[in-house]
Amino acid sequence: MCGIAGIFHLGTPKPVDPRRIERMCDAMIHRGPDGYGVWTDHGVGLGHRRLSIIDLEGSPQPMHSTDGRAVIVFNGEIYNYRELRRELVADGAKFRTEGDTEVILAAWQRWGPDCLEHLHGMFAFALYDLDKRQLFLARDRLGVKPLFMAHLCDGSLAFASELKGLLAHPLLRREADPLAVEDYMTWGYVPDHRSFLKGVSKLPAGHLLIAEQGRGMPQPRQWWDIDFRQRRKGKTADLSAELLHHMREAVTSRMVSDVPLGAFLSGGVDSSSVVALMAEASNSPVQTCSIGFDQQHLDETGYAEQVAQLFQTDHRARQVNPDDFGAIDTLAGMFDEPFADASALPTWRVCQLARENVTVALSGDGADEAFAGYRRHVFHAREEQARVVLPAFLRKPLFGALGAVWPKADWAPRPLRAKATFLSLAADGDEGYASALAVTTPMQRAGLYTDAFANTLGGYRGEQPMIDLMRSAPAKSGLDRAQYADLKFWLPGDILTKVDRTSMATSLEAREPLLDHRLIEFAASMPQRQRVRGRQGKWILKHTMERYLPDEILYRSKQGFVTPISEWFRGPLANEARALQTSSAAIRVGWFDRSQIAKVAEDHISRRSDHGRLLWQLVMLDKALERLNISA
């Protein structure tokens, strides 16, 4: 796992100062503390920070092809590189190293951009072809590894694994994009279709970009997508056997490492499944770790300990310190853009714990999105059934009226939040799902914004990109479209961003076997009944793992990685909440109404309402603005 950066002049091939590339890389030293390298040529420069995982001494980067005609910087892992290497050697390729980086170079020279279809793994890389004067940027299918880009005023294209790499370039403008603010306030993160700074973009998951000198700024193009329209037939036993085969392959391929390897273990279905298959494939105890809380209703370490004993892992657990709210400045600095998923804090802590003993850790991320494991998937499937039974001309006025008068109860479990259910049923399925997933409503956001800032949005609302994505999805059912949006929108923007930044902050490589693209494609072909059955989401996965895991692990209520932020803002962080109305950078730049922010803080502190999540959003936005040095 590494950090990459570079500069490419789209017009006249001006010299690239290697010290500029070095500064961009040094801003990401946490991603690669084991070594660095810089290479420049006419109009191009590539830089690399290395965290050594495979071929520890033999694969320095930037790396040249054996014929010297191509050079690459690469962040990630190619899990099938040995098979590809054998295929390429049979075709006449020669190799000087034992790692996966050189395999990408040879694959490019053999297949060109189509090489991506042959790569199984997580990656973001930049490859420069000296003969064609062409820069090839690519990102993996699901967006596990990030890549930021900026078209600068001198006509160059700059790129880096993290925004802080671009921030080290003196020509990067630090002006916030108002639409990104609306996106952030809608979702709690800035989705991959946008960046918080104007002029900066993210190469989307499953996309590539080819830049050539003299041809201007190119547009990314998609090279992989998820198709939910193909339905696999067969008996449950056969489908379960095929699923287990895919899961075993995904786990064992990600256990290849030249450094110590372990796993995160929360005690939930997904991480427990990964640990079970690791234990099956390993000749020695799997090293596992988990993080808990001092509040019993949030703590899952007991379940993790149960699984650890079942598979005789070398297990360590630690509690999040009750005073961990003091680390929010450090946490904000990991993300550069505002990021308000509060589970980033325990995720960072479990990464720190893992890094004490291992350099690589496998996680259970991805199964909920692929197999419909969230409670919202079960609710959405039921709501879609109601939409079929009740025509729109009856459903919309009936549930719209009920939703308008029903009291708001965000504190309650979803089945008791009738207002949210009524409003969702009044909308079409795509609008209803986007509204259910958003962390604030358009009305809430409009109440917080100043009139001047609202006018800059021009009527744009943050839910619309997800709605548009669902409406264009290659899918059959409403549940298909919801999962497609989760995999394409929520997963790269929130979950994978959280894991990448928190793991890289500790120089730990996190691997997600349940995001193997073959497993994802298999899950997308499952009939809906194999995904959601009754009140159970992720049914086929749980059924398959019954041979490994007890029912109290497989079928207990999903907890999630929750942080007690609501109580923090009524206790040790109360002053932080109150300070938002006076010293907040977001107030100073004129985006938010001071009196409304004050009301949100006081209503929460006095327990009249629960605005813990919203306050966390506002605090993390404030921290990001301060770090980015953005002013009015």
Secondary structure, 3 states (H helix, E strand, C coil): CEEEEEEEECCCCCCCCHHHHHHHHHCCHHHCECEEEEEEECCEEEEEEECCCCCCCCCCCCEECCCCCEEEEEEEEECCHHHHHHHHHHCCCCCCCCCCHHHHHHHHHHHHHHHHHHCCEEEEEEEEECCCCEEEEEECCCCCCCCEEEECCCCEEEEECCHHHHHCCCCCCCCECHHHHHHHHHHCCCCCCCCCECCEEECCCCEEEEEECCCCCCCCEECCCCCCCCCCCCCHHHHHHHHHHHHHHHHHHCCCCCCCEEEECCCCHHHHHHHHHHHHHCCCCCEEEEEECCCHHHCCHHHHHHHHHHCCCEEEEEECCCCHHHHHHHHHHHHCCCCCCCCHHHHHHHHHHHHCCCCEEECCCCHHHHHCCCHHHHHHHHHHHHHHHCCHHHHHHHHHHHHHHCCCCCCCCHHHCHHHHHHHHHCCHHHHHHHHHCCCCHHHHHHHECHHHHHHHCCCCCCHHHHHHHHCCCCCCHHHHHHHHHHHHHHHHHHHHHHHHHHHHCCCEEECHHHCHHHHHHHHCCCHHHHCECCECCHHHHHHHHHCCCHHHHCCCCCCCCCCHHHHCCCCCHHHHHHHHHHCHHHHCCCECHHHHHHHHHHHHCCCCCCHHHHHHHHHHHHHHHHHCCCC
